[in-house]
Amino acid sequence: MSSFPRFIAGTVACLILSPPLAGQDGTLALQSYQRARQALDQAVTAHGGLEALRNVQRISVRHEGTFYNRNQSRRVAAPYDPTPSNGFLAVDYRGGRLVWEQETGFPGGFRNLTRLVITPGSSWQANHTDRRWFTVQNPAGPHRNLLRRLPQTHLIAALDRATSLRWLGEVTWQGRKQAVITYAAEDGQQATLFLDRKSGTLSKLEQLFSDPLTGDAIAEIIYADYTGVGAIRMPTRRILRRAGETVEEVRFFDMAVDGPFPDSLEVKPTDYVDGSAPPPADTAVIRLGRGVYLVPLSGGNNALAVEFRDHLILLEPYGNDGNSRQALARIRETVPGKPVRYIVPTHHHDDHTGGLRTYIAEGVTVLTTPGNRAYVERMSRGRWTLTPDLQSERQTLVKVETTKGARTVLSDGAQTMELIDIGPGPHADEMLVAWLPGEKLLFQGDLLNRPADGRPRAGNLTTRHFAEWLKTSGLPVERIAGVHGPVATLKDLETALTLMAAQ
């Protein structure tokens, strides 16, 4: 499952620029700043004025709408599966406090209800679904990113870093003229602001980021349908776009300026499990059987390596380039001298294929289901200059093979592994599991997830579908290894279903 993308820098694509600024050497930057500053000052006035914006003590807002699960849906291509997106944000600027509650989900019954609380003395996050809470060690990043959900945050930030303000030009966007300016935020991210020439309000923010599928891409936050809230103006709609595709559309409501702060939400749940101190990460490769190895990755995730007479097969290019380099280094140290012939993703979701390009760069053949071929080929061609990976350096031509039918048997007489497509299911239309009959071991991704601390976790529709398939498959499974968390047993699967039924 995906996480939010890492913003890198900002720009504007395909701008129709106004005439170039005139001036002697050394004055161009000054004139660019002055034009940008004029447009920014007009926007500040349109949002209520500098005094009103800076004097806001508290803001609260709710949102509801739809999240479109780009690269996380059952299907590889659009249209993507929609899931609800609901949230509540309360900010106390003077007191340095923030409360953020959100309900999110992914196809297949993955639901999360979380609360983040940031105060000067304590910062923590609770997962109401798992009934766990943990301490947030570095709240500055989440605090900053949540404030950026509000358009006035960008205007004030641009004023506070005025020396980086620059004029980019004027463009017609959605039928309205926009002044386009840019500034460098405090964390080094470059932000591009589209300011409506008629209303003066912030229409859109653009930043560049590294997209797991396409590489260099634009992230957009679109604000629309402004209304007065107290002394300032706020949007009632927000749209998020990633790499040219809409991923979220919500409406804002119950907006309040300088109203009461929800102090009751600051109280930490006393009946939740403290998950603040997970067991220390073990980086050692775990031998699960003859020629079968679980390769630990960052964040409590895993890859699986299976040794054959003259080669290795790895399952799950999870995460990113760093994770894949880590996995390759560890398995090469454990089983030296044998090349990796295949890399096998369990399904197409971009967190489970995010490290695929590293294997492609190494000349490893991608073995996947038929419906994923075009997705893999597109990923291999992505342009990565913001955060260069191994494939951006080598530009290796991708090699793809697809599974044949429901079962693909890979064997050299000494070692046998079966790749079984259990889809279509509620999480993905094509979903591979790896069956190692000699070890009575099944490897899977997202079908049964266990926390790193090993505590029980309720299952979901995907878990139930997996359990039903497993029952009809007739496989004599004794252990279930997974991309997420420690190795499980059939008893753990049963416990997950019991907890699910009790919810």
Beta strands, then each sheet from edge to edge (+ up, - down):
strand 1: 7-9
strand 2: 58-68
strand 3: 82-92
strand 4: 97-106
strand 5: 110-118
strand 6: 123-127
strand 7: 132-135
strand 8: 166-173
strand 9: 176-184
strand 10: 190-196
strand 11: 202-211
strand 12: 215-229
strand 13: 232-242
strand 14: 245-257
strand 15: 273-274
strand 16: 286-289
strand 17: 292-296
strand 18: 302-307
strand 19: 312-315
strand 20: 340-344
strand 21: 365-368
strand 22: 400-402
strand 23: 407-411
strand 24: 416-421
strand 25: 432-436
strand 26: 441-444
strand 27: 479-482
strand 28: 488-489
sheet 1: 1+ 11- 10+ 9- 8+
sheet 2: 1+ 11- 12+ 13- 14+ 2- 3+ 4- 5+ 6- 7+ 15+
sheet 3: 16+ 17- 18+ 19- 20- 21- 22-
sheet 4: 23+ 24- 25+ 26- 27- 28+
end
